[in-house]
Amino acid sequence: MAQTEVEDDRNAPALDVAVLADGLDHPWDVAQAPSGTLLVDERAGGLTAVLPDGTVREIAADFGDLFATGETGLMGLVLDPGFAGNRRFYTCQGRQDGGGASIAVVAWIVDGAWSSAARLADPLLGGIPVNERTGRHGGCRLRFDPTGALLVSTGDTATGGAAQDPGSLAGKVLRIDPQSGVPAAGNPFADRPGAAAYVWTSGHRNVQGLAVRPGSGQVFAVEHGPDVDDEVNLLQAGANYGWAPAPGGYDESVPMTDPAIPGAVPAVWSSGNPTIAPSGGTFLTGLQWRDYDGLLLLGVQKGRGVLALRLAEDGSLVEQFRPPELEGRFGRIRTVQQGVDGALYVTTDNGDGTDQLLRVTPRPWPTAQLPSAVGKTPGRGRPDGLMITVQSPAGDTRLDTGMGPFSKAWRLRAEPTSVVIYTVSGPRPNGALSVETLSDPHSR
């Protein structure tokens, strides 16, 4: 399917891009703590914190056993869901010892000053295969699924047969308990002889992104194809995604999703030819993103920008486009990740100490005065509520109840002179009501 070059929707927000840190070298992942501090790792080894006041601080951490060759090194990074209390985070990294090299998931703890990090579980999960000669197809992205299990994406190490071998951890998405490192409860192959109990899905070439769709339970994998067909896949427990170069070699002319594989699940998005080398994935949420609310964003390495996918509720593709503010300006994009503050954080992947951490935010809507025709009556059958009737101006509107800590907002479809009625639960507003008017009506 041909890709839209740029977004051309008048309801699309203009984007502001700020550089938060530079002089980085292949920053692989980024995570934001509840305090607002950003944690970044670099493929050759190293952790950096960007504090809310803009201070950039190197974190002392031991990477003496790091295996960093080709595509493999210090890769995926994610904070524990309980980070505010336990200061725990996880990395996926190449490691070497007297027995050779492999890939491992390591659990860490960082001090309150963001000055040093120490290993807690080393490894939490080890023995993931690596291509010791080239480092090719090492994965590795970490994200938490809606159940609290830790997902680990692995590459096939450019080895024929690995992705289809049920006993191998290569070419898979794994699912583990983040405290113990054992296979997570409910894994589909836990009781199957000869299969690795860690495996959640199989038949992957080199998954470079994992994204959980808020409120849906859906998890999507972003995957590099060979000469054609990069993919986004909607993951299902026990599913096979059809990458199957034959054992004994590495024939990359086979289809990315081979229909000869029984039950092979087709991709929800495929690049076709040429490929774009997508990396990282995140869903944008929040009214401030206007028509970008709900999009799945992918970093683009070959095409140098960000690809936006609008997906239907079932995960099927509705449309795709490239936000113009990020198109070709910053080089290769490794990671896109929405922070807890609602902003989008982006790492570049150009190398030689030229890389950056970017913060992308939508420009705010202009605010208009609330029209005079406003009626307020007690909520019907809800004594703690308030019925608000708004004589809407022309166009699309956003209604803010102005209830301080109980504030709620809605995006409303409003034709000129129409009346919109909403019930607001909670205490009655003690602040002003406001309507923010957009330039063009658009149904949500």
Residue, then its C-alpha position, 0 to 999 in steps of 0.5 A: m500500500a502506498q504511503t501518504e507522504v505527509e499529513d494534510d488534515r486541518n485537524a492535525p495538530a502542529l508539532d513542536v520539537a525540542v532537543l533535550a539531550d545531544g551528543l548521544d551515540h545510538p540511544w536505543d530506548v527511553a522511559q519516563a519516571p513518574s517524577g518526569t525524569l527521562l532515562v535513556d540507554e546507548r547501544a555501546g553501553g551507558l545510561t543517561a538521565v534527563l531531569p525535569d529541570g533539563t539537567v543531563r546526568e550520566i548514571a554510573a553503572d557497570f557494563g563490563d560484560l556487555f557484548a556490543t557487536g553490530e546490531t546487538g548491545l545495550m538495547g531495550l529499556v523499561l521501568d517497573p510499573g511500581f518504579a515510584g516505590n521500588r526504583r526498579f528498571y530492566t534492560c535487554q543487553g548482549r553479555q559475554d563471559g567465559g562461556g561465550a556471548s548471549i542476550a539477557v534481561v537484567a533487573w536494576i535499581v537506580d538511586g534517588a539522585w539518578s547518579s548510579a544504578a546497580r544490578l538486582a537480578d543478573p540475569l533476570l532471564g539469560g540464555i537468549p541466543v545471539n549471533e556472536r560473529t555479527g550481532r545481527h538480529g539481536g532484538c530486543r524490546l521490553r514492554f509490560d503487557p496489561t497483566g503486568a507480565l514483562l514482554v521480551s522481543t528477540g531476533d532470530t540471530a539470522t539463523g535459519g530455523a530459529a524462529q520456528d524452533p519451539g525450543s529456542l528463545a530466538g525469533k520470539v516474543l517471550r513473556i516472563d514474571p518481572q520479579s522472578g524471571v520465570p515464565a509468566a502464568g498463562n503462557p501458551f506453551a508451558d505444558r508442551p514437551g520440547a517447547a520453551a515455556y517462556v514463549w508467547t509468540s513465534g515466527h518472528r524475524n527481528v521484532q524492534g518494537l512493542a506497543v500496548r494499545p491503551g484500554s484494549g489489551q492489544v499488543f502490537a509488534v513492529e518488525h523488520g522484514p528482509d528486502v520487502d515487507d516490514e510488518v506490524n503484527l497484532l500479537q495473540a498468545g500462541a500465534n505463529y507469524g510465519w517467518a521461516p527460512a529453512p534450517g541449515g542456511y538463511d534464505e531471506s527470499v522466503p515470504m515474511t509471513d509464509p502462507a505455507i506455515p499452518g495458521a500463520v497470522p497475517a500482518v495488520w500492516s506491511s511496508g511492501n517494497p521498499t522497506i522502511a526499517p521501522s523501530g519502536g512503537t507507541f500509541l498516542t493518547g490524549l485530547q491535546w493530540r486532536d486527530y493524532d489521538g489513538l495513532l500508532l507511531l513507528g520510528v523509521q530508520k531507512g526513510r528517516g522520520v515517523l510513520a503514523l498508523r490509524l487502526a480500527e478497533d480490531g487492529s486493522l489498518v485504516e490509514q497511514f501518513r508521515p507527520p511533516e515536522l519529523e520528516g527527514r529532519f533528524g535522520r534515522i529514528r530508533t525509538v518513539q515513546q509517549g511519556v507519562d506527561g503525554a509528550l512524545y519522546v524520540t531517540t535518533d540513531n545516526g551514530d558517531g556521537t551525533d544523536q539526540l533525545l527529542r521531545v515532541t508536543p502538539r501546539p495547544w488549541p486556541t481558547a474561546q469564551l464560552p457562548s452566553a447560551v448556557g444552562k445549568t441544572p441539577g443532574r437527572g437522577r444524580p444529585d452529585g452531578l450537573m447537567i450542562t447545556v452548551q449552545s455550541p459555536a460552529g465547528d468542533t469543540r472541546l468542553d472543559t468543566g473546570m472542576g480543579p482536581f475533578s476536571k474532565a474534558w470531552r471532544l464534542r461533535a458540534e454542528p453550528t447552533s446545535v445544543v450539546i448536553y452532557t452530565v458531569s459526575g462529581p462535585r459541582p464546578n467552582g471554576a469557569l467553563s470554557v470551550e476551545t474551538l477547532s478550525d474544522p469539524h471532525s467526528r470522533 
